[in-house]
């Protein structure tokens, strides 16, 4: 009888997989589907939070992956703690971006890729899945590079270690038990806390950390172009395209509804606290380790950082750092692979849920496993240009991030999709500014990788010119909204906790104004040109290397 009820619930909503309807079975608790009890005591609220917690923690800590270890330790080794302020500025960006995809997932029950397909057409739907697949596949390769570096420092077999890690990543997600996977993921989240004892053992000056966290400054004597590129790398490491797709699909798979939005936002804040704590720890203890040493300013990779910690601090913190690197790479590989499998299942309307056995969702689990196996194999093959792959990931992420942010903003203003949950004007203003900044940073990052000789003057010119254009654009949009205010349903007339998006076939066609069509055309032209240039550059690098 319960399965019949769940199928009916799925048919009455927009969810694409009936397994996305039912009890919330989280790693740390269960909430029945028909549970409408008001949580009036702290104990009840805590038990509810424990059942909900997971998506925010996993997506945030998963972002402190191998690439993040490389970026943050590079910042610490080359420039000390001077750039810690960038993390403080990114906290509201992290929350606003992830809160929007969280809202989309909880309210619509449909993944990010499918919403793009339905509201913006086949081109953008196909593009979102294809580019995500390519970028994520390359990103997973970098995760296995991180595992390889950690194993090398620990003196363990690289081949066996990568093979075991790949098998572990595949098996833990393929049991047909959502709760089992989430418990494994949260265990990896706990593993990320190994960075804390490393910080305590290195004991960098706390006053210096606090000062640089809240007082923006630039490294003295360092070329502006190099510092800007590292700041852009920190932004790209912290705000990645795969996060948007993963968070939205994972909260759907966990069966979280609008009634528990506040608890999921709390989960997100906990995840942000952990990711920022880990990033601060890496920059701080790396800066303290190499301060005044010959290696200061000579960053190589995370493996060399582990060697430096062992040399100047001791074996124990270096081992903990290497284990944390492996741990972060595993959770990153699992989350990135899942985001791709979810997106393909969404677009093709296939079964795509961790609640299902592999025999019930063959394509979903097949895509997940193939991505992991191919990425692991590439790292094990001799003469594979791993450095070029890492550069390609950085470039592609920089190219694709603005597009993902634009669609996120558009979807969160689509009243047919979110109804009373659409963005407030203040959220749009902040997010619009963030998107403008991401576009500028993306252009600079793409140009710097394609043209390494870019000068500080050229970077400043792009920033100033882009800022002026963005300010004029936002003023024009503000005037347009003032002249033509959109009619919205007052929140007091709608029970937001019960409002869900209707089935996709019942949605009215998306209304795209001429202005939006023009900007989407500009976006398409930019992406096409940038991707072509990136492919040409990668081919040139491969030819030169060979």
C-alpha positions as CSV (number, residue, x, y, z in Angstrom):
1,X,0.0,0.0,0.0
2,X,2.8,2.5,0.9
3,X,4.4,2.0,-2.5
4,X,1.1,2.8,-4.2
5,X,0.7,6.0,-2.1
6,X,4.3,7.0,-3.0
7,X,3.6,6.5,-6.8
8,X,0.5,8.6,-6.5
9,X,2.4,11.3,-4.7
10,X,5.0,11.3,-7.4
11,X,2.4,11.5,-10.1
12,X,0.8,14.6,-8.4
13,X,4.1,16.4,-8.2
14,X,6.9,17.3,-10.6
15,X,9.4,14.7,-9.4
16,X,10.8,12.6,-12.2
17,X,11.6,9.5,-10.2
18,X,9.0,8.0,-7.8
19,X,11.9,7.0,-5.5
20,X,12.2,10.7,-4.7
21,X,9.0,10.6,-2.7
22,X,8.7,8.9,0.7
23,X,10.2,9.0,4.2
24,X,13.4,11.0,4.8
25,X,16.0,8.4,5.7
26,X,19.1,10.4,6.6
27,X,22.3,9.2,8.0
28,X,21.4,10.4,11.5
29,X,17.6,10.0,11.6
30,X,14.3,9.4,9.9
31,X,11.3,11.6,9.3
32,X,8.1,10.0,8.1
33,X,6.5,11.4,4.9
34,X,3.2,12.1,6.7
35,X,4.9,13.7,9.7
36,X,3.4,17.2,10.1
37,X,4.2,17.6,13.8
38,X,5.3,21.0,14.9
39,X,8.8,21.0,16.5
40,X,8.3,23.1,19.6
41,X,11.1,21.8,21.9
42,X,14.8,22.0,21.4
43,X,15.1,18.2,21.5
44,X,12.6,17.7,18.7
45,X,14.3,20.4,16.6
46,X,17.7,18.8,17.2
47,X,16.4,15.3,16.1
48,X,14.9,16.9,13.0
49,X,18.1,18.7,12.2
50,X,20.1,15.5,12.6
51,X,17.8,13.7,10.2
52,X,18.0,16.5,7.6
53,X,21.7,17.2,7.9
54,X,23.8,16.0,5.0
55,X,23.4,17.8,1.7
56,X,24.9,21.0,2.8
57,X,27.8,19.3,4.6
58,X,28.6,17.0,1.7
59,X,28.5,19.7,-1.0
60,X,30.6,22.1,1.0
61,X,33.2,19.8,2.4
62,X,33.3,18.0,-1.0
63,X,34.4,21.4,-2.5
64,X,37.5,21.3,-0.2
65,X,38.8,18.7,-2.6
66,X,42.2,18.0,-4.2
67,X,42.0,21.2,-6.2
68,X,41.2,23.2,-3.1
69,X,44.2,21.7,-1.2
70,X,46.4,22.8,-4.1
71,X,45.0,26.3,-4.3
72,X,44.9,27.1,-0.5
73,X,48.3,25.7,0.2
74,X,49.7,27.6,-2.7
75,X,48.3,30.8,-1.3
76,X,49.8,30.0,2.1
77,X,53.2,29.0,0.8
78,X,53.6,31.8,-1.7
79,X,52.0,34.7,0.1
80,X,51.5,33.8,3.8
81,X,48.1,34.6,5.3
82,X,47.7,37.9,3.4
83,X,44.9,36.5,1.2
84,X,42.7,35.1,4.0
85,X,40.3,38.0,3.5
86,X,39.1,36.5,0.3
87,X,37.5,33.6,2.2
88,X,35.5,36.1,4.4
89,X,34.2,37.8,1.3
90,X,33.2,34.4,-0.2
91,X,31.0,33.3,2.7
92,X,27.9,35.3,1.6
93,X,28.5,34.2,-2.0
94,X,28.6,30.6,-1.0
95,X,25.4,30.9,1.0
96,X,23.4,32.8,-1.6
97,X,24.4,30.5,-4.4
98,X,23.8,27.3,-2.6
99,X,20.6,28.6,-0.9
100,X,19.1,29.3,-4.4
101,X,19.8,25.7,-5.7
102,X,18.6,24.3,-2.4
103,X,15.3,26.3,-2.8
104,X,15.0,25.1,-6.4
105,X,15.5,21.5,-5.4
106,X,13.2,21.4,-2.4
107,X,10.4,23.4,-4.1
108,X,10.5,21.9,-7.6
109,X,11.6,18.3,-7.1
110,X,13.4,18.5,-10.4
111,X,17.1,18.6,-11.0
112,X,19.0,21.7,-12.3
113,X,19.8,20.3,-15.8
114,X,16.2,19.3,-16.4
115,X,14.9,22.7,-15.4
116,X,17.3,24.4,-17.8
117,X,16.1,22.0,-20.6
118,X,12.4,22.8,-19.9
119,X,12.7,26.5,-19.4
120,X,15.4,27.5,-21.9
121,X,15.3,24.9,-24.6
122,X,17.1,21.8,-26.0
123,X,20.3,23.7,-26.8
124,X,20.9,24.9,-23.3
125,X,19.7,21.6,-21.8
126,X,22.0,19.5,-23.9
127,X,24.9,22.0,-23.3
128,X,24.5,21.9,-19.6
129,X,24.8,18.1,-19.5
130,X,27.6,17.8,-22.0
131,X,29.8,20.5,-20.6
132,X,29.1,19.2,-17.0
133,X,30.1,15.7,-18.1
134,X,33.4,16.8,-19.6
135,X,34.3,19.2,-16.9
136,X,33.4,16.7,-14.1
137,X,35.3,13.9,-15.8
138,X,38.4,16.0,-15.8
139,X,37.8,17.2,-12.2
140,X,37.6,13.6,-11.0
141,X,41.0,13.0,-12.6
142,X,42.4,15.8,-10.4
143,X,40.8,14.1,-7.4
144,X,42.7,10.9,-8.2
145,X,45.9,13.0,-8.7
146,X,45.3,14.2,-5.1
147,X,44.9,10.6,-3.9
148,X,48.1,9.7,-5.7
149,X,50.0,12.6,-4.0
150,X,48.8,11.5,-0.6
151,X,49.7,7.9,-1.1
152,X,53.2,8.8,-2.3
153,X,53.9,10.8,0.8
154,X,52.6,8.0,3.0
155,X,54.8,5.5,1.2
156,X,51.9,3.4,0.1
157,X,51.4,1.7,-3.3
158,X,50.0,4.2,-5.8
159,X,48.5,1.6,-8.0
160,X,46.8,-0.4,-5.3
161,X,45.7,2.7,-3.4
162,X,44.0,4.3,-6.4
163,X,42.3,1.0,-7.3
164,X,41.0,0.6,-3.8
165,X,39.8,4.2,-3.6
166,X,38.0,3.8,-6.9
167,X,36.3,0.6,-5.8
168,X,35.3,2.2,-2.4
169,X,33.8,5.2,-4.2
170,X,31.7,2.9,-6.5
171,X,30.6,0.3,-4.0
172,X,29.4,2.7,-1.3
173,X,27.1,4.5,-3.7
174,X,25.8,1.3,-5.3
175,X,24.1,-0.5,-2.4
176,X,20.6,0.8,-3.2
177,X,20.5,2.4,0.3
178,X,20.6,6.2,0.5
179,X,21.3,6.2,4.2
180,X,24.3,3.9,3.8
181,X,25.9,6.3,1.2
182,X,25.2,9.3,3.4
183,X,26.8,7.7,6.4
184,X,29.9,7.0,4.4
185,X,29.9,10.6,3.1
186,X,29.5,12.0,6.6
187,X,32.4,9.8,7.8
188,X,34.5,11.5,5.1
189,X,33.2,14.9,6.4
190,X,34.6,14.0,9.8
191,X,37.9,13.1,8.2
192,X,38.2,16.6,6.9
193,X,38.6,17.7,10.6
194,X,42.1,16.2,10.6
195,X,43.2,19.6,9.3
196,X,42.5,21.0,12.8
197,X,45.1,19.1,14.7
198,X,47.6,19.9,11.9
199,X,46.8,23.6,12.6
200,X,47.3,23.1,16.3
201,X,50.6,21.4,15.9
202,X,51.9,24.1,13.6
203,X,50.3,26.8,15.8
204,X,50.5,29.8,13.5
205,X,50.0,33.2,15.2
206,X,46.3,33.6,15.8
207,X,46.4,37.5,15.8
208,X,47.9,37.5,12.3
209,X,45.2,35.1,11.1
210,X,42.4,37.2,12.6
211,X,43.9,40.4,11.1
212,X,44.2,39.1,7.6
213,X,40.7,37.5,7.7
214,X,39.0,40.8,8.1
215,X,41.5,43.4,6.7
216,X,42.0,43.1,3.0
217,X,45.5,43.6,1.7
218,X,47.8,42.5,-1.1
219,X,51.2,40.7,-0.9
220,X,53.9,43.4,-0.9
221,X,56.2,43.2,-3.9
222,X,54.3,40.4,-5.7
223,X,53.2,40.9,-9.3
224,X,49.6,41.9,-9.4
225,X,48.8,39.5,-12.3
226,X,50.0,36.5,-10.3
227,X,48.1,37.5,-7.2
228,X,44.9,38.2,-9.1
229,X,45.1,34.8,-10.8
230,X,45.5,33.1,-7.4
231,X,42.5,35.1,-6.0
232,X,40.5,33.9,-9.0
233,X,41.6,30.4,-8.4
234,X,40.4,30.7,-4.8
235,X,37.0,31.9,-6.0
236,X,36.8,29.1,-8.6
237,X,37.8,26.5,-6.0
238,X,35.1,27.7,-3.6
239,X,32.3,28.3,-6.2
240,X,32.3,25.4,-8.7
241,X,29.6,24.5,-11.3
242,X,29.2,20.9,-10.1
243,X,28.0,22.1,-6.7
244,X,24.9,23.7,-8.2
245,X,23.8,20.4,-9.9
246,X,24.8,18.2,-6.9
247,X,23.1,20.1,-4.2
248,X,19.8,20.5,-6.1
249,X,19.6,16.8,-7.0
250,X,20.8,15.5,-3.6
251,X,18.1,17.3,-1.6
252,X,15.5,15.9,-4.0
253,X,16.9,12.4,-3.6
254,X,16.8,12.9,0.2
255,X,13.1,13.7,-0.2
256,X,13.4,17.0,1.7
257,X,10.3,19.2,1.3
258,X,9.7,22.9,1.8
259,X,8.5,22.2,5.4
260,X,12.1,21.5,6.4
261,X,13.7,24.4,4.5
262,X,14.9,26.1,7.7
263,X,16.7,22.9,8.8
264,X,18.4,22.5,5.4
265,X,19.6,26.1,5.5
266,X,21.1,25.3,8.9
267,X,22.8,22.3,7.4
268,X,24.2,24.5,4.7
269,X,25.6,27.0,7.2
270,X,27.3,24.2,9.1
271,X,28.9,23.0,5.8
272,X,30.0,26.6,5.0
273,X,31.6,26.9,8.5
274,X,33.5,23.6,8.0
275,X,34.7,24.5,4.5
276,X,35.9,27.9,5.5
277,X,37.6,26.5,8.7
278,X,39.4,23.9,6.5
279,X,40.5,26.6,4.0
280,X,41.7,28.9,6.7
281,X,43.6,26.1,8.4
282,X,45.4,25.1,5.2
283,X,46.5,28.7,4.3
284,X,47.5,29.4,7.9
285,X,49.6,26.3,8.7
286,X,51.2,26.3,5.3
287,X,52.2,29.9,5.7
288,X,53.7,29.2,9.2
289,X,55.5,26.1,8.0
290,X,57.3,27.8,5.1
291,X,57.8,31.3,6.6
292,X,61.5,32.2,6.3
293,X,62.3,28.9,4.6
294,X,63.9,28.4,1.1
295,X,60.7,26.9,-0.2
296,X,58.6,30.1,0.6
297,X,57.1,31.3,-2.6
298,X,58.1,28.1,-4.5
299,X,54.9,26.1,-4.4
300,X,55.0,22.8,-6.4
301,X,52.0,20.7,-5.3
302,X,50.2,19.4,-2.2
303,X,52.6,16.5,-2.0
304,X,55.5,18.9,-1.7
305,X,53.6,20.7,1.1
306,X,53.3,17.4,3.0
307,X,57.0,16.9,2.6
308,X,57.7,20.4,3.9
309,X,55.5,19.9,6.9
310,X,57.4,16.7,7.7
311,X,60.7,18.4,7.3
312,X,60.0,21.5,9.4
313,X,57.2,20.5,11.8
314,X,57.2,16.7,12.1
315,X,56.0,13.4,10.7
316,X,52.6,13.3,12.6
317,X,51.1,16.5,11.1
318,X,52.4,15.6,7.6
319,X,50.7,12.2,7.9
320,X,47.5,13.8,9.1
321,X,47.6,16.3,6.2
322,X,48.2,13.5,3.6
323,X,45.3,11.4,5.0
324,X,43.0,14.5,4.9
325,X,44.1,15.1,1.3
326,X,43.1,11.5,0.4
327,X,39.9,11.8,2.3
328,X,39.0,15.1,0.6
329,X,39.8,13.7,-2.8
330,X,37.5,10.7,-2.2
331,X,34.5,12.7,-1.1
332,X,35.1,15.1,-4.0
333,X,35.2,12.3,-6.6
334,X,32.0,10.8,-5.2
335,X,30.1,14.1,-5.2
336,X,31.3,15.2,-8.6
337,X,30.4,11.8,-10.1
338,X,27.0,11.8,-8.5
339,X,26.3,15.3,-9.9
340,X,26.9,14.0,-13.4
341,X,24.8,10.9,-13.0
342,X,21.9,12.9,-11.5
343,X,22.0,15.4,-14.4
344,X,21.9,12.7,-17.0
345,X,19.1,10.9,-15.3
346,X,17.2,14.2,-15.0
347,X,17.5,15.1,-18.7
348,X,16.7,11.6,-20.0
349,X,13.9,11.0,-17.4
350,X,15.6,7.8,-16.2
351,X,15.6,6.4,-12.7
352,X,18.3,8.3,-10.8
353,X,18.1,7.7,-7.1
354,X,20.4,6.3,-4.5
355,X,17.3,4.6,-3.0
356,X,17.2,2.3,-6.0
357,X,19.3,-0.8,-6.6
358,X,21.7,-0.8,-9.5
359,X,19.4,-3.2,-11.4
360,X,16.6,-0.5,-11.2
361,X,18.8,2.4,-12.4
362,X,21.4,0.9,-14.6
363,X,22.3,4.1,-16.6
364,X,22.5,6.2,-13.4
365,X,24.9,3.8,-11.7
366,X,26.7,3.1,-14.9
367,X,27.5,6.7,-15.6
368,X,28.7,7.1,-12.0
369,X,31.0,4.0,-12.2
370,X,32.4,4.7,-15.6
371,X,33.4,8.2,-14.7
372,X,35.3,6.9,-11.6
373,X,37.0,4.0,-13.5
374,X,38.1,6.1,-16.4
375,X,39.4,8.9,-14.2
376,X,41.4,6.5,-12.0
377,X,42.8,4.7,-15.1
378,X,44.0,7.9,-16.6
379,X,46.0,8.7,-13.5
380,X,47.6,5.3,-13.5
381,X,48.5,5.3,-17.2
382,X,52.1,6.4,-18.0
383,X,52.8,9.6,-19.8
384,X,49.4,11.1,-19.3
385,X,49.7,14.9,-19.2
386,X,48.2,15.3,-15.8
387,X,49.4,18.9,-15.5
388,X,47.7,19.8,-18.7
389,X,44.5,18.1,-17.4
390,X,44.7,20.2,-14.3
391,X,45.0,23.4,-16.3
392,X,42.1,22.3,-18.6
393,X,39.9,21.9,-15.5
394,X,40.7,25.3,-14.2
395,X,40.1,26.9,-17.6
396,X,36.8,25.0,-18.3
397,X,35.5,25.8,-14.8
398,X,36.3,29.5,-15.4
399,X,34.5,29.5,-18.7
400,X,31.4,27.6,-17.5
401,X,30.8,29.2,-14.1
402,X,29.2,32.4,-15.3
403,X,26.7,30.5,-17.5
404,X,25.7,28.3,-14.6
405,X,25.2,31.4,-12.4
406,X,23.1,33.2,-15.0
407,X,20.7,30.3,-15.4
408,X,20.5,29.9,-11.6
409,X,19.5,33.5,-11.3
410,X,16.9,33.2,-14.1
411,X,15.4,30.1,-12.7
412,X,15.1,31.6,-9.2
413,X,13.0,34.5,-10.8
414,X,10.7,32.2,-12.7
415,X,7.4,32.4,-11.0
416,X,6.0,29.3,-12.7
417,X,8.9,27.3,-11.2
418,X,9.2,28.8,-7.7
419,X,5.9,30.6,-7.2
420,X,6.1,32.3,-3.7
421,X,9.6,31.1,-3.4
422,X,11.1,33.4,-6.1
423,X,14.0,35.7,-5.3
424,X,13.4,38.8,-3.3
425,X,14.7,42.1,-4.8
426,X,17.6,42.2,-2.4
427,X,18.7,38.7,-3.3
428,X,18.6,39.6,-7.0
429,X,20.6,42.7,-6.4
430,X,23.3,40.8,-4.5
431,X,23.3,37.8,-6.9
432,X,23.4,40.1,-9.9
433,X,26.5,41.7,-8.6
434,X,28.1,38.3,-7.8
435,X,27.3,37.1,-11.3
436,X,28.9,40.2,-12.8
437,X,32.0,39.7,-10.7
438,X,32.2,36.0,-11.7
439,X,31.9,36.9,-15.4
440,X,34.8,39.3,-15.0
441,X,36.9,36.8,-13.1
442,X,36.0,34.1,-15.7
443,X,37.2,36.3,-18.5
444,X,40.5,37.1,-16.7
445,X,41.1,33.5,-15.8
446,X,40.3,32.2,-19.3
447,X,42.5,34.9,-20.9
448,X,45.4,34.2,-18.4
449,X,45.5,30.5,-19.2
450,X,45.1,31.0,-22.9
451,X,47.6,33.9,-22.9
452,X,50.1,33.6,-20.0
453,X,51.8,36.9,-21.0
454,X,48.7,38.9,-19.9
455,X,49.9,42.0,-17.9
456,X,48.7,43.6,-14.7
457,X,47.6,46.7,-16.7
458,X,45.4,44.5,-18.9
459,X,43.8,42.8,-15.9
460,X,43.0,46.1,-14.3
461,X,41.6,47.4,-17.6
462,X,39.2,44.4,-17.7
463,X,38.2,44.8,-14.1
464,X,37.5,48.5,-14.4
465,X,35.8,48.3,-17.8
466,X,33.7,45.3,-16.8
467,X,32.7,47.0,-13.5
468,X,31.4,50.1,-15.4
469,X,29.4,48.0,-17.9
470,X,28.0,45.8,-15.0
471,X,27.0,48.9,-13.0
472,X,25.3,50.5,-16.1
473,X,23.5,47.2,-16.8
474,X,22.2,46.8,-13.2
475,X,21.0,50.4,-13.2
476,X,19.1,49.7,-16.5
477,X,17.5,46.6,-15.0
478,X,16.6,48.5,-11.9
479,X,14.9,51.3,-13.9
480,X,13.0,48.7,-16.0
481,X,11.7,46.9,-12.8
482,X,10.7,50.3,-11.3
483,X,8.7,51.2,-14.5
484,X,7.2,47.7,-14.9
485,X,6.9,46.1,-11.5
486,X,6.0,42.4,-11.7
487,X,2.9,41.1,-10.0
488,X,3.6,38.6,-7.3
489,X,1.4,36.6,-5.1
490,X,1.7,38.0,-1.5
491,X,3.3,35.5,0.8
492,X,0.4,35.9,3.3
493,X,-2.0,34.4,0.7
494,X,0.1,31.2,0.2
495,X,1.3,28.5,2.5
496,X,4.9,28.4,1.4
497,X,5.6,25.2,3.4
498,X,3.1,23.3,1.2
499,X,3.7,25.0,-2.2
500,X,5.4,22.8,-4.8
501,X,6.0,23.3,-8.5
502,X,3.3,21.6,-10.6
503,X,4.3,18.8,-13.0
504,X,6.5,20.0,-15.9
505,X,3.8,19.4,-18.5
506,X,1.5,21.8,-16.6
507,X,3.9,24.7,-16.6
508,X,3.2,27.6,-18.9
509,X,5.9,28.3,-21.5
510,X,8.8,30.3,-20.2
511,X,8.5,34.0,-21.1
512,X,11.9,35.3,-22.3
513,X,12.0,39.0,-23.0
514,X,13.9,40.4,-25.9
515,X,16.6,41.7,-23.5
516,X,17.1,38.2,-22.0
517,X,17.2,36.6,-25.4
518,X,19.9,39.0,-26.5
519,X,22.0,38.3,-23.3
520,X,21.6,34.6,-23.8
521,X,22.8,35.0,-27.3
522,X,25.8,36.9,-26.0
523,X,26.5,34.2,-23.5
524,X,26.3,31.5,-26.2
525,X,28.8,33.4,-28.3
526,X,31.2,33.9,-25.4
527,X,31.0,30.2,-24.4
528,X,31.5,29.1,-28.0
529,X,34.5,31.3,-28.6
530,X,36.1,30.6,-25.2
531,X,35.7,26.8,-25.6
532,X,37.2,26.8,-29.0
533,X,40.2,28.8,-27.8
534,X,40.6,26.5,-24.8
535,X,40.6,23.4,-27.0
536,X,43.1,24.9,-29.4
537,X,45.3,25.9,-26.4
538,X,45.1,22.4,-24.9
539,X,46.0,20.8,-28.2
540,X,49.0,23.1,-28.5
541,X,50.2,22.2,-25.0
542,X,49.9,18.5,-25.8
543,X,51.8,18.8,-29.1
544,X,54.5,20.9,-27.4
545,X,54.9,18.4,-24.5
546,X,55.2,15.5,-26.9
